[in-house]
Amino acid sequence: MEHIVTLADAVTAFEPWMEPTDAELAAIEAEAPLLAAEVEELDTVIALMDRPVNELDIRRARRAHARVLAARAALANTAGTGEAA
């Protein structure tokens, strides 16, 4: 059996421009703490949606949001020095 592949797919299937560059990978790695904090905050908010909120839940959501803000500030500070960009 012979596989049918379009010429464009055969020519561009392994082109280097299809892979992320080292700079793009470094930018993703620099943003990883922010992404993790945002996911944690989203998980917290989702967990609080299906039940009445008490004082402990409010603190938990506030701490998760504070971690997001701290991660954003850290990313902005490193991007300003040229380390993460």
C-alpha positions in Angstrom: 0.0 0.0 0.0 1.3 3.4 -1.0 0.6 6.4 1.3 -0.6 9.5 -0.4 1.0 12.7 0.9 0.6 16.1 -0.5 3.8 17.7 -1.8 3.5 20.6 0.6 3.3 18.2 3.6 6.2 16.2 2.4 8.4 19.3 1.8 7.5 21.2 5.0 7.0 18.4 7.4 10.4 18.8 9.0 11.2 22.4 8.4 13.1 24.0 11.2 10.8 27.0 11.3 8.0 24.8 12.5 9.7 24.2 15.8 9.9 26.9 18.6 13.1 28.8 18.7 15.4 28.9 21.7 14.1 32.4 22.5 10.5 31.2 22.4 11.2 28.3 24.6 13.0 30.6 27.1 10.0 32.9 27.1 7.7 30.0 27.8 9.9 28.8 30.6 10.1 32.4 32.1 6.2 32.5 32.1 5.8 29.1 33.6 5.5 30.3 37.3 2.8 32.8 36.2 0.9 30.2 34.3 1.1 27.8 37.3 -0.2 30.6 39.6 -3.1 31.4 37.2 -4.1 27.7 37.0 -4.0 27.4 40.8 -6.2 30.5 41.1 -8.6 29.2 38.5 -8.8 25.8 40.4 -9.6 27.7 43.6 -12.3 29.7 42.0 -13.9 26.6 40.4 -13.8 24.8 43.7 -15.6 27.7 45.4 -18.4 27.9 42.8 -20.5 24.9 43.9 -20.7 25.7 47.6 -21.4 28.6 50.0 -18.3 30.7 50.6 -17.0 31.0 54.1 -14.1 33.1 55.5 -11.5 30.4 54.9 -12.6 30.2 51.2 -12.3 34.0 50.9 -8.7 33.8 52.3 -7.8 31.0 50.0 -9.0 32.9 46.9 -7.3 36.0 48.1 -4.0 34.2 48.6 -4.3 32.5 45.1 -4.9 36.0 43.6 -1.9 37.4 45.5 0.3 34.6 44.1 -0.8 35.6 40.6 0.0 39.2 41.2 3.4 38.3 42.6 4.2 36.1 39.7 3.2 38.9 37.3 5.4 41.4 39.1 8.3 39.0 39.1 7.9 38.4 35.4 7.6 42.1 34.6 10.7 42.8 36.6 12.8 40.1 34.9 11.4 41.2 31.4 12.6 44.7 32.2 16.1 43.6 32.7 16.2 41.6 29.5 16.6 38.2 31.1 13.2 36.7 30.1 12.6 38.5 26.8 
